[in-house]
Amino acid sequence: MTTRVRPARSDDLPGLPALEADADTIFAEHGIGPIPPVATTTAELAQAAAVLVAEDAPAPEVVGFARLEVVDDQAHLEQLSVHPRARRRGVGAALLDASATWAAHAGHDALTLSTFADVPWNGPFYARHGFEPVSDLTPGLAALRDTERRLGLDEAGRRVVMRRGVGAWAVLEDLTRGLVDAHGDGLVGLWVHGSLVAGDFTPARSDLDVLVALREAPGEQALAAAAPVLASVEAAHPGWRGRVEVETVGLPTVASLVGGRHPAADDVIMRVSPGETLHLLPATRHRVLTWATVRGRGRPLAGPPAADVLPVVPDEQLRRALLAHVRDWPEWVEDMRPVGAQSYAVLSACRAWCAVAEGEQLSKRAAADRLADRVEADRPADAALARWARDWWYAAGRDDDPGRFEEVRDFVVRTCRALLEADAPTP
């Protein structure tokens, strides 16, 4: 059978205390205990920060659940239970990954829990999934441990509080460590850029943008070295699968293209981004947009500041690179059918408008606000669309919200045409 994890519905909750009691029978079977009887109530589950259930598919039978709370502003796994008949089928691991994903999307940096340190399916199980013991407890975690002692849990075995990083910086720490080891002396620098450093990052949607600079252009050897690192990071951080974008470039390629020369056959970059696997591809001149952004705003993860490594890109060259993007967008927008993609397309067009028409590089959120304010009087529909895209992206819009594709396509096409016409030489 296939296990599917989903948010609990109200009709799931009454059966979960009994499921937890059944799951706890494993302790007595192994001579551990006695474990205090289950005190969880349906009312407590209804008030939890989140409850996730695992069900067998195709039969929708709940075979496990995870209860999540927030303790001292961090996600806390209060309970994870798997029914005896579903043991050793990966249900617990699936619930754990889903819990980490929930915590990451909710904007938490870590997921904590308290468990038996030496019971194989407790402490060692969580350790295999990236949790580490915590000795310096926050006030909320210390209070939880006091409650466990009063309930008698410590009489059944040694207890430990454990923590697993789930936020953006935990991902970047693991990614940096892996890529530094993978590229060795060939690595010059590694920098994070994009919304995480621009100030409009949203944990549930934003990607993590990283630029890696090597001494020479990446090739098959670099590809083989980086691939297992990226796979390991995605496995350790399920909430960020498909949301880590890494571009790797050799400094000779940067110097050549920033210098205005056409790309040569050996000007190659390596990239992984949402919707595509890690691969090598020819470098194009529009990549200077990324390099200029990193030089100005990138935050070092390894190596020196980007300004010490990457050359200055002339303003006119930046403008030309951006307009090259703009020329492609009327065709690109045809594929932006999901509502999230539509929102992203509008925000990208707003940012391009700010960069070309007003000469200012802004975040997507700030660009949407700027365009909406500028066109409110003359083009109220465009202002409303920009604010719709902003609110969907940054205010937890739902994937099943109705889209506005025809409006989005019209807006992107008109905005691109206007920018290109404004740049055209006067006859």
N, C-alpha and C positions, 0 to 999 in steps of 0.2 A: 504494500500500500504506500501511497504518497502522503507525506505530512504537509499540511498547509497551516501557516500561522496567520491569524487575523486578529483585529481588535475584538474584544468580547462584546456581545450584545446583552441587553438587559435580561433576556431569557436564558442566557448561559450561566448567569451568576449563581442562582440557587443551587446548582449542582456542584459547584466548585469546592465548597467545604468538605463534602463527602469524598470528592476526588483526592483532595489533599490528605484526608484520613487514610484512604486506601494506599496512597503513595508512601505514607509514613510506615506502613507495615514492613517495609524492607529493613528498617532498623532492628526490629525485634527478630526478624528472620536471621540476622547476622549477629545476634547477641548484643546489640547496642541499645542502651536505654536503662530504664524506661524513658521514652520521650513524652513530655507533657502532651495531653490530648489537644487536638486542633481547637483553637478558640476563634478562628476566622469566621466572620459572619457575612451574610449577603450584603448587609448594610455597609460594612467596612469596605467590601469589594466595590460597591457602588460609589464610594467616596474616594477610591484610590486615584492616583495620578493617571494610571493606565492599567488595564488588564488585557493581556494577550492570551489567546487560546490556540492550542494546536489541535487540529482535527484530522482524522484520516480521510483521505479522498480515494474513491468517489463518495463513500458513505460519510456523511457529515457528523461523525461521532467525536466529541471532544475527549482527547486522551491526555491532555496536559494543559497547564496554564502558568503564566508568570504575572505576578502582581508587582507593580512599580510605584514607588513613592518618590518624593523629593525631600532630601534631608540636607540641610545646610546648603541649599541652592545647587545640589548635585543629585543626579538620578540615583536611586537606591533600589536594588532588587530585593524586595521584602520576602518574596516567596517564589520558588520554582518547583512545581510538582508534576510528576509524570505517573500515570496510572500503571500498575504492575504489568498489565498485559501489553503495554507499549514500550517496555524497557528494552534497551540495547538496539534501538532502531533510529537513533539520532534525533529523537524528539526533544530531549533536553538541550542539545546543541542548537537545534533550530530555534527553540524559544530563547536561548541565550543570545544568538545573533540578532533575532528580532528585537530583543530588549535593548541591545547596544545600538541598533538602528534607531529605535524610538528615542533613546537618550540623545543621540547625536542630532537628530532632526529637531528635537526640542531645545537645542542650544546648550546642552550640558557638556562640560569638559570631561566628566568621568562618570562611571557607573560603579557603585559600591555594593557590597553585600556582607553579611555575616554568616558564617557556616562552621561546620565541624572541620578542624584542621586536618585530621588524619583519616577520616572516613573516605574510602576511595572515590565514591561518587559525589563527594562534597569538595573539600579543599583541593585535592589533586586534580579533580575534574576541572575545576575553575582555573587552576594554574595552567593546565594545558590549553586553555582558551584565553590566555593573556592576562589573567588577574594576578596581582602581586599582594603580599601581606602588607597591611598598614599598621604601624605602631603608634603614630601620632594622630590620635582621633580628634575630629572636630567635636564640638559640644553635642550636636545631635547624634552622632555615632556613639559617643560615650554614653549618652542617655539610653540608646538602644541596647547597648551591652549591659547596662544596669538592669534593664527590664528582663533581658535573657537570664541573668543570674537569679533574679527574683522568681522567674518561672521554673528554675531548676535545670535549665539546659546545660549549664556547665558541669553538672553532676554526671551527665551522660558522656562527656568527652570534651577535649580541649577545643575551644572556640577561637576563631580568627576572623578579623575584618580584612576584606580584600578589596582591591581597586583596579579598575581597568580604564585607561584613557580612551575616550571615544570622540573627543572634539577635534577640530581642525588642526590644532597644534600638535596633538598626539600623532595624527596621521603624518604631518610634516616631519616630526622627529624621527619616526620609523623610516619614512621615505628618504630623508637625508642620510641617515646612518647607512642604509642599504646602498644608495647610489655612490656615496663616498667610497665605500668598500669595493663596489663593482667597478668603478672607473679608475681607482687608484691614482697614480701620479698624472694620469691624463686629464684629471678634473682641474679646472681653473676656479670655478665658482658656481654657486647654486643659490637662486634667489626666488622668493615667493612674491607674487604681484597680483594684480587684479583686485576684486572686491574685498578680499580679506584685509588688504592694506589701504584700500581707498576709503573704507569706512561704511560701505553699504552692503556688507556681507549678510546673507540670510542663511542660517544653517540648513534649513530644509531644502534649499534650492541651489544655492551658489556652488560653483565649481572651485576647486583649489588649483590655482595657476602657478606653475613653476617653470623657470628657465634654467637650464643647465648649460654651462659653457665648458667646452673641452679644448685642449691644445690643438687638436686636429679634427677634421670633419668626422662624424660618427659613421661607422660601417657595420658590417655583419658582426664583428667582434663586440662592438658596443651594444648592438641589438641583443646579442646572446647574453651579455652581462646584465643588462637592465631588465630584461623580461621577467626573470624569476623574482627580482626585487619588487616590481610592480604587482605581480601575482600575489606575493606574500603580503604586501600592504593591503590589497583588496580583501584577502582572506581574513586578515586581522581586524579590519575595519569595515564590516559589511555595510554600514550606513553610508559609506563613501564610494561604493562600487559604481563605476561609470561616471564619477564626478571628480576625478583627478586628471588634470591636463598638464603634461610635461613635454616641453619642447627642448631638444638637445641640439646644440649647434657648435661648430668649430670656430674658433676666433678668426682663422683666415677667411672664412665665409663672411663673417660679420664685417671685417675690414673691407673686403672686396665690394660687397653690396652697398655698404654705407658710403664707400668711396664713389659710388655712382656707376660702377661697372655692371655689365649684364652678367647674370649668373652663368657660371661655367659648368661643365659636366660633373666636376667634383664638388660643386657647391650643393651639399646634401644636408638635410636636417633629419632628426629622428623625433617622432611625435606619437603620443597617445592622448586622445581626447574623447569626450563623451560621444558615443556612437561609432568609434573606430578603435581598432586594436593598435598596439605598438608597431610602428613600421617606419621605414626609411622613405623619404620623398625628396624631390628636387626643391631646393630653396628658391623662393621667388622674392622679388624686390619688396612686396608688401609686408614681408616679415619684419622689415625695419620698424614698423609700428610697434610691434611687441618689444623689440630691443630698446627702442627709445623710451617706452613706458617703464621698462625695467631699470634702465639707467637713471631715470628721474625719480621713480617711486619704489623700486624693488627693495625688499628687505632681505639682507643676507641670511642664508641658512648654513652656508659653508663657504669659506674663502673671503676675499675682500669685498668692500662695497662695490656695487655694479659700476659706479662712476669711475672707479679706478681701473676698470677692465674694458668696458664697452665704450666705443667712440661716440662722440656727439653726432646726432643725425641732423642735418640742416633742415630748417623749418619748411622750405619749399619741397624738399624730398619727402618729408612727412606728409605734406598736403597731397602730393602726387600718389603716394602709397595709399592714403585713405580714399582718394577718389577712385583708385583702381578697385578697391573693395566695393565702393558704392555702385560702380558699373555692373557688378555681378549680382547685386541684391534683388533687382526685379525678377531675375530668374530663381534666385535662392528662396525667395519668399513663397514660391509656389509649393514648396515642400513643408511649409510651416503650418500644418493643419491642426495638430493638438493645441489646446488652449494655452498651455505653457509656452509652446514654441511661438504662438502668435504674440503673446506678451513680450517675449524675448526679442522678436523682430521689431516691434514698435520701440522698445527701449534702445535697441541698437541703432535704429534710424534717428532717434532723438539725440543720441550721443554723437553720431556722425554730423548731424546738423549743427550742434554746438561747436564741434571742432572746426568745421569748414566755414560756416556762416559767421560764427562769433569768435573764432580763433582761440577757443578755450577747451581744454581737455577736462571733462567732468565725468563723475560716476554716472551710471545709468539712471539712478534715482534722481540725482541732481539735474541731469540733462532733461528728464521728463518734466520736472518742475519748471525748468527754465523755458522749454519750448511751450508748455501749456500757458505760462504767464505771457509770453510774447505774442501768441496767436489768439488769445482769448477773445479779443474784440472782433477780429476779422475772420477767424476760422474756429468758431466755438466747438464744432464737431471734432476737429483735430485735437483741441485742448482736452476735450472729454476723453478721447481715445488714449491720449498720453497718460492721463490720470488713471484710466481704467487699467492700462498695462502696469503702471507703477503699483497700484493697489493690489492687483492680482499677484504680482511677483513678491511684494514685500509684506503683504498683509494676509498671507496664508490662503490664497485662492485655492479652490478645489479643482482637481483634474477633470471632474465631471461637470464643471461650470460650462454654460453655453459659450462658445467662442464667437468671434466677430471677424471671421476670416475675410469676407469681402471688403469690410472697412479697413482691415489691416493691410491687405494687398494694395488697395487703392492708396492708402497713406504712404506705404513704403515706396511704391512706384512714383508717386508725385513728389515725395521728398527727394528721392534720388535724382529724378529728372531736373528738379529745380537746382540742386547743388551742382550738377554737371553743366547745366545751361549757364549758371552764374560764373562758372570757371572757364567757359568757352571764350576764345578771343573775339573781340569785337571786329566785325567785317570792315 
